[in-house]
Amino acid sequence: MTANTFELGPGYTISRVIRGGWQLAGGHGAIDRSQAVADLIATFDAGIWTYDCADIYTGVEELIGAARLRLASERGLDVAARMKVHTKLVPDLERLASISRDYIRGIIDQSLRRLKTERLDLVQFHWWDYEQPRYVDAMGWLNELRLEGKVRNLGTTNFDTPRLAEILAAGIPLVSQQLQYSVLDQRPGSSLAALAKQNGVSFLCYGSVAGGFLSNKWLGAAEPATPLENRSLVKYKLIIDDFGGWELFQHLLQALKAVGDRHGVDVATIASAWVLEQPQVAAVIVGARNQAHAIANAKIMDVALDAEDRERIAAVIAQGTGLEGDVYTLERDRRGRHGSIMHYNLNAGKK
Ligand SMILES: NC(=O)c1ccc[n+]([C@@H]2O[C@H](COP(=O)([O-])OP(=O)(O)OC[C@H]3O[C@@H](n4cnc5c(N)ncnc54)[C@H](OP(=O)(O)O)[C@@H]3O)[C@@H](O)[C@H]2O)c1
């Protein structure tokens, strides 16, 4: 591993900053498709050549597929092959009870078509409801597709410690788990990190800038009133509330700003650099609507925090209440504050 790259699986290397795709799915403003493809290529040129998308992010696999084709035609297949693309498989909640090998195959074939490739680099599996027990079967069918060569690497997203242990015990060779990890949310740092370490599973982390809240823009700002601009901000405002509230959040921003000033970078860059240092973390996935922030985020890989920086940030974190439970336990409760804002059946009618 250098500061900028991480070998996630044997012979499979990614950039330590990954461009998140959710912000290109339409919920953060209209997408100009040709500009979005140009932005994806600008991100590649800035050193962020790994991308995150999902079967349920409307139009995003297609945009990344178009960027790959354009790189291949303008710069050659070798250059296009340097692009690494991580997708997800998120079966609809209403399909979990009747999930089948054919359903899984259908979604993988759809991702292959949209991403204009013969093999998916990494498929990250999500499961909405543990009361439906067939997630291990579904991972087994995904593993068959890996053995057939349609998928290179397997990962999970948002599984808690006992269920991840169950999947690993079934012999599924996972390279990664995608999850939320930030200066506000250290739920992955305890039991899940220990299990992941034992099994060689690395973390790919979203939410490192909390939907943009962890940035200079919010330093000194009053607590925002609802409605917030997009669903990501609604979701991360709940995380801030659980962390300890707006006043403590402002102390955290001040600490990140002071650290940033020592390194000549902004709050968002330090917030993501902090996540990159945590145990088991291979990469941060940072979303951006366009190239402005997407390119700026390459700087995350150049920051090396020192003991003084870490202490300053830890001192504020220690004053927080800390988020409750294992990874995604709060979000998984569909009647709770965190879970009730999610959409559960986004694959329906998409094929
Ligand atoms: N597995 C899952 O369940 C799951 C859940 C959530 C997200 N994800 C993945 O992770 C990615 C990122 O997570 P997220 O969607 O929660 O959002 P996030 O990365 O925490 O926040 C993205 C927002 O932060 C702003 N931002 C990015 N870099 C910035 C910078 N350097 N300075 C200031 N603001 C900055 C962007 O604003 P602009 O748009 O203005 O640039 C963007 O709208 C997603 O795109 C998606 O691929 C996965």
The ligand as an SDF file (V2000), in Angstrom:
LIG
                    3D

 48 52  0  0  0  0  0  0  0  0999 V2000
  -23.8690    1.4640    1.1760 N   0  0  0  0  0  0  0  0  0  0  0  0
  -24.7010    2.4050    1.5340 C   0  0  0  0  0  0  0  0  0  0  0  0
  -25.7280    2.1570    2.1980 O   0  0  0  0  0  0  0  0  0  0  0  0
  -24.3880    3.8340    1.1870 C   0  0  0  0  0  0  0  0  0  0  0  0
  -25.0510    4.8480    1.8480 C   0  0  0  0  0  0  0  0  0  0  0  0
  -24.7140    6.1640    1.5560 C   0  0  0  0  0  0  0  0  0  0  0  0
  -23.7390    6.4210    0.6060 C   0  0  0  0  0  0  0  0  0  0  0  0
  -23.0970    5.4230   -0.0600 N   0  0  0  0  0  0  0  0  0  0  0  0
  -22.0510    5.7070   -1.0690 C   0  0  0  0  0  0  0  0  0  0  0  0
  -21.1050    6.5800   -0.4900 O   0  0  0  0  0  0  0  0  0  0  0  0
  -21.0350    7.8010   -1.2270 C   0  0  0  0  0  0  0  0  0  0  0  0
  -20.8030    8.9730   -0.2800 C   0  0  0  0  0  0  0  0  0  0  0  0
  -21.6490    8.9710    0.8520 O   0  0  0  0  0  0  0  0  0  0  0  0
  -22.8700    9.9610    1.0540 P   0  0  0  0  0  0  0  0  0  0  0  0
  -23.7620    9.9180   -0.1190 O   0  0  0  0  0  0  0  0  0  0  0  0
  -23.4800    9.5900    2.3220 O   0  0  0  0  0  0  0  0  0  0  0  0
  -22.2770   11.4180    1.0620 O   0  0  0  0  0  0  0  0  0  0  0  0
  -20.9710   12.1190    1.6230 P   0  0  0  0  0  0  0  0  0  0  0  0
  -19.7820   11.7080    0.8370 O   0  0  0  0  0  0  0  0  0  0  0  0
  -20.9230   12.0410    3.1040 O   0  0  0  0  0  0  0  0  0  0  0  0
  -21.3400   13.6420    1.2520 O   0  0  0  0  0  0  0  0  0  0  0  0
  -21.4360   14.0450   -0.0800 C   0  0  0  0  0  0  0  0  0  0  0  0
  -21.7130   15.5430   -0.1310 C   0  0  0  0  0  0  0  0  0  0  0  0
  -20.6350   16.2210    0.4880 O   0  0  0  0  0  0  0  0  0  0  0  0
  -20.1960   17.3070   -0.3000 C   0  0  0  0  0  0  0  0  0  0  0  0
  -18.7230   17.2630   -0.3880 N   0  0  0  0  0  0  0  0  0  0  0  0
  -17.9490   16.2870   -0.9280 C   0  0  0  0  0  0  0  0  0  0  0  0
  -16.6520   16.6250   -0.8490 N   0  0  0  0  0  0  0  0  0  0  0  0
  -16.6040   17.8390   -0.2590 C   0  0  0  0  0  0  0  0  0  0  0  0
  -15.5520   18.7190    0.0620 C   0  0  0  0  0  0  0  0  0  0  0  0
  -14.2800   18.3980   -0.2060 N   0  0  0  0  0  0  0  0  0  0  0  0
  -15.8640   19.8840    0.6650 N   0  0  0  0  0  0  0  0  0  0  0  0
  -17.1480   20.2110    0.9320 C   0  0  0  0  0  0  0  0  0  0  0  0
  -18.1990   19.4300    0.6320 N   0  0  0  0  0  0  0  0  0  0  0  0
  -17.9220   18.2390    0.0460 C   0  0  0  0  0  0  0  0  0  0  0  0
  -20.7540   17.1060   -1.6880 C   0  0  0  0  0  0  0  0  0  0  0  0
  -21.2730   18.3260   -2.1460 O   0  0  0  0  0  0  0  0  0  0  0  0
  -21.3500   18.6430   -3.7350 P   0  0  0  0  0  0  0  0  0  0  0  0
  -22.3560   17.6930   -4.2570 O   0  0  0  0  0  0  0  0  0  0  0  0
  -21.7520   20.0600   -3.7680 O   0  0  0  0  0  0  0  0  0  0  0  0
  -19.9750   18.3950   -4.2810 O   0  0  0  0  0  0  0  0  0  0  0  0
  -21.8000   16.0160   -1.5640 C   0  0  0  0  0  0  0  0  0  0  0  0
  -23.1010   16.4440   -1.8720 O   0  0  0  0  0  0  0  0  0  0  0  0
  -22.3350    7.8710   -2.0270 C   0  0  0  0  0  0  0  0  0  0  0  0
  -22.2060    8.6560   -3.1870 O   0  0  0  0  0  0  0  0  0  0  0  0
  -22.5670    6.4120   -2.3260 C   0  0  0  0  0  0  0  0  0  0  0  0
  -21.7830    6.0250   -3.4430 O   0  0  0  0  0  0  0  0  0  0  0  0
  -23.4310    4.1380    0.2470 C   0  0  0  0  0  0  0  0  0  0  0  0
  1  2  1  0
  2  3  2  0
  2  4  1  0
  4  5  1  0
  4 48  2  0
  5  6  2  0
  6  7  1  0
  7  8  2  0
  8  9  1  0
  8 48  1  0
  9 10  1  0
  9 46  1  0
 10 11  1  0
 11 12  1  0
 11 44  1  0
 12 13  1  0
 13 14  1  0
 14 15  2  0
 14 16  1  0
 14 17  1  0
 17 18  1  0
 18 19  2  0
 18 20  1  0
 18 21  1  0
 21 22  1  0
 22 23  1  0
 23 24  1  0
 23 42  1  0
 24 25  1  0
 25 26  1  0
 25 36  1  0
 26 27  1  0
 26 35  1  0
 27 28  2  0
 28 29  1  0
 29 30  1  0
 29 35  2  0
 30 31  1  0
 30 32  2  0
 32 33  1  0
 33 34  2  0
 34 35  1  0
 36 37  1  0
 36 42  1  0
 37 38  1  0
 38 39  2  0
 38 40  1  0
 38 41  1  0
 42 43  1  0
 44 45  1  0
 44 46  1  0
 46 47  1  0
M  CHG  2   8   1  16  -1
M  END
$$$$
